[in-house]
Amino acid sequence: MGFEEGETHLIFPKKASVEQLQKIRDLIAIERSSRLDGSNKTHKVESSPQPTK
């Protein structure tokens, strides 16, 4: 989507829509909640290394 990084925040690009911002905000909130709720559990997603041929 092309966010720029500010010192303490992301800068939303002017050409993106408010609906896109709301989707991103909701996804971040869901991820944050799942991490906080699962703080006592191991909630790590690891990718397995691809075999080389």
KAVENFEN-V34332 format. One record per backbone hydrogen bond with DSSP energy under -0.5 kcal/mol. CO is the residue of the C=O (numbers start at 1). NH is the residue of the N-H. Records with the same first field share a line. If there is no record, write none. Layout:
# KAVENFEN-V34332
CO = NH  NH
This chain:
# KAVENFEN-V34332
4 = 6  11
9 = 6
10 = 12
11 = 4
13 = 16
17 = 21
18 = 22
19 = 23
20 = 24
21 = 25
22 = 26
23 = 27
24 = 28
25 = 29
26 = 30
27 = 31
28 = 32
29 = 33
30 = 34
31 = 35
32 = 36
33 = 37
34 = 38
36 = 39
38 = 41
41 = 43
44 = 46
